C-alpha cells in the first residue's frame, strides 16, 4: 500500500505538469489531438499504480514522450495551416442566412437535438432568430442572431460610455492579492488605510474588491460553527 501511495505521489505532479504544459483549457474546449493525449496520459499513469511489478519509469517515460510530442505538434500547427486543418479540422457552417444546412449536419453527424441544445446554450430558443451558426473545431457552436434579435449595445444606441477597468480582487479569503492590488493602484499602506476605515483586518475579510474609480466591495468572513 505504501509503495502504491509513493508511486501516486510521483506520477501526480508529472500528470499535472503535462496538462499545464499543454495549456489551460476545459475538457469541452480540447482539440481532438489534445483530447487523445489527455486520455492516453491518464491511462498510462494508472499502469504503474495498479501493477507494482512494473518499473515506475515505464509510466514516466511514455507520458513525457506524449507531452513532448503534443508540444511539438502544437508548435508545428501554429506555423503550418495545412497541418492544423488536418489535425484539428475546420469550422463548419450549419446555419447560414437563417437556413439549416442539412448536408453539413449529416456530415458532422449533428442531430436536430444537438443543434437546439447548442442554440439554447446561447440563449436562443427559436431557430428563426439565427442568422449564422458555426460548429467550431472543438465541437462548440457559435451563434450569430439576426440583427432584430441582438441585444442593443451603447454603440447601436449612439451612447458614448468611457471604458472603465473592472474591479480587482485585493483580498481573497484573508490573503492579499498583489496582482490585484497593483492593477487597482493599491499599495499595502493604502490597503491598510482602507481596512482601518472599514474597521476590519485582512484576516477577517472573505473578499475585497476595488477599482481605480474608488468603488469598494468588502465581504467579511463568516464564523464557522
C-alpha positions in Angstrom: 0.0 0.0 0.0 2.9 2.4 0.9 4.6 1.7 -2.5 1.3 2.4 -4.3 1.0 5.7 -2.5 4.6 6.7 -3.2 4.1 5.9 -6.9 1.0 8.0 -7.0 2.8 10.9 -5.3 5.5 10.7 -8.0 3.1 10.4 -11.0 0.6 13.0 -9.9 2.8 16.1 -10.3 4.0 14.8 -13.7 0.5 14.5 -15.0 -0.4 18.0 -13.6 2.8 19.4 -15.2 1.8 17.8 -18.6 -1.7 19.1 -18.5 -0.5 22.6 -17.6 2.2 22.5 -20.3 -0.4 21.7 -23.0 -2.4 24.8 -22.0 -5.3 25.8 -19.8 -8.5 24.5 -21.4 -11.7 23.0 -20.3 -12.4 19.4 -21.4 -15.1 20.7 -23.9 -12.5 23.1 -25.4 -9.9 20.5 -26.2 -8.9 19.8 -29.8 -9.1 16.2 -31.0 -5.3 15.7 -30.7 -5.3 17.2 -27.2 -8.2 15.0 -26.0 -6.4 11.9 -27.3 -3.2 12.9 -25.5 -5.0 13.6 -22.3 -6.8 10.2 -22.3 -3.5 8.4 -23.1 -1.6 10.1 -20.3 -4.3 9.2 -17.8 -4.4 5.6 -18.9 -0.6 5.3 -18.8 -0.4 6.9 -15.4 -2.6 4.2 -13.9 -0.5 1.2 -15.1 2.4 1.6 -12.7 0.0 2.3 -9.9 -2.2 -0.8 -10.5 0.7 -3.1 -11.3 3.6 -2.6 -8.8 5.8 -5.1 -10.7 6.1 -2.5 -13.5 9.0 -0.1 -13.1 8.0 3.5 -12.4 9.9 4.6 -15.5 7.6 2.5 -17.7 4.9 5.1 -16.9 7.0 8.2 -16.7 8.9 7.9 -20.0 5.8 7.3 -22.2 4.0 10.2 -20.5 6.9 12.6 -21.0 7.2 11.4 -24.6 3.5 12.1 -25.3 3.8 15.5 -23.7 6.8 16.4 -25.8 5.0 15.2 -28.9 2.0 17.3 -28.1 4.1 20.4 -27.6 6.0 19.7 -30.9 2.7 19.2 -32.8 1.3 22.4 -31.3 4.3 24.3 -32.4 4.1 22.9 -35.9 0.3 23.5 -36.3 0.9 27.2 -35.3 3.2 27.6 -38.3 1.5 25.3 -40.9 -2.1 25.9 -41.6 -2.5 22.8 -43.7 -1.3 20.6 -40.8 -3.6 22.5 -38.4 -6.6 21.8 -40.6 -5.6 18.2 -41.0 -5.3 17.6 -37.2 -8.0 19.9 -35.9 -10.3 20.2 -38.8 -12.1 23.4 -39.9 -15.2 25.2 -38.6 -18.4 24.2 -40.4 -21.4 26.4 -41.0 -24.6 24.6 -40.2 -27.0 27.6 -40.4 -26.4 30.4 -42.9 -28.9 33.2 -43.6 -31.4 31.5 -41.3 -31.4 28.3 -43.3 -30.1 25.0 -41.9 -27.5 23.2 -44.0 -28.8 19.6 -43.6 -25.9 18.2 -45.7 -23.3 19.6 -43.3 -25.3 18.4 -40.3 -25.3 14.8 -41.7 -21.6 15.1 -42.4 -20.9 16.1 -38.8 -23.5 13.6 -37.5 -25.1 16.6 -35.8 -28.8 16.0 -34.9 -31.6 18.5 -34.5 -31.4 17.9 -30.8 -27.7 18.8 -30.8 -28.4 21.9 -32.7 -31.3 23.0 -30.5 -29.3 22.3 -27.3 -26.5 24.5 -28.7 -28.9 27.3 -29.5 -30.5 27.2 -26.1 -27.0 27.3 -24.5 -26.5 30.6 -26.5 -29.9 31.9 -25.2 -31.8 31.2 -28.4 -35.0 29.1 -28.3 -36.4 29.9 -31.8 -34.4 28.8 -34.9 -35.9 31.7 -36.8 -33.8 34.1 -34.7 -30.5 32.6 -36.1 -28.6 34.3 -38.9 -25.4 32.2 -38.7 -24.3 29.1 -36.6 -20.9 27.6 -36.9 -19.6 24.3 -35.4 -16.1 25.1 -34.2 -13.3 22.6 -34.3 -13.7 21.7 -30.6 -17.4 20.9 -31.1 -18.9 24.1 -29.6 -21.4 26.1 -31.6 -21.0 29.8 -32.2 -24.3 31.6 -32.9 -25.0 35.0 -34.5 -28.6 36.1 -34.2 -30.5 38.2 -36.7 -30.0 41.9 -36.2 -33.5 42.3 -34.9 -32.8 39.8 -32.1 -29.4 41.0 -30.9 -29.1 42.8 -27.7 -28.5 46.5 -28.5 -25.2 48.0 -27.5 -24.2 51.5 -26.5 -22.8 51.9 -30.0 -26.2 50.9 -31.5 -28.0 53.5 -29.4 -25.3 56.1 -30.1 -24.5 56.4 -26.3 -20.9 57.2 -25.6 -19.6 55.5 -22.5 -16.0 55.7 -21.2 -14.1 52.4 -20.8 -13.8 51.6 -17.1 -11.5 49.0 -15.7 -13.2 46.1 -13.8 -12.9 45.7 -10.0 -9.8 43.8 -8.9 -9.5 41.3 -6.1 -7.4 42.8 -3.3 -8.0 40.2 -0.6 -9.2 36.6 -1.1 -10.2 34.6 1.9 -7.9 36.5 4.2 -4.9 36.6 1.8 -3.6 39.6 0.0 -3.5 39.5 -3.8 -0.5 41.5 -5.0 -1.5 41.4 -8.7 -5.0 42.8 -8.0 -3.6 45.5 -5.7 -1.2 46.6 -8.4 -3.9 46.6 -11.1 -6.2 48.7 -8.9 -3.4 51.0 -7.9 -3.4 50.0 -4.2 -0.2 49.9 -2.1 -0.1 48.0 1.2 -0.3 51.3 3.0 -3.4 52.4 1.1 -5.0 49.0 1.6 -4.4 49.1 5.4 -5.9 52.6 5.5 -9.0 51.2 3.6 -9.3 48.3 6.1 -9.0 50.6 9.0 -11.8 52.8 7.7 -14.0 49.7 7.4 -12.9 48.5 10.9 -11.6 45.2 9.5 -8.4 43.3 9.5 -7.2 41.4 6.4 -7.7 38.1 8.2 -11.4 38.9 8.8 -12.1 39.6 5.1 -13.5 36.9 2.8 -13.5 39.1 -0.3 -12.4 42.6 -1.0 -12.6 44.2 -4.5 -11.8 47.7 -5.6 -11.4 49.6 -8.9 -9.5 52.8 -9.8 -12.6 54.9 -9.5 -12.8 54.2 -5.8 -15.6 51.7 -5.7 -15.0 49.1 -3.0 -16.8 45.9 -2.1 -16.0 44.1 1.2 -17.4 40.8 2.4 -16.4 39.6 5.8 -15.6 36.0 6.6 -18.4 34.1 8.4 -17.6 32.3 11.6 -17.7 28.5 11.0 -19.9 26.6 13.6 
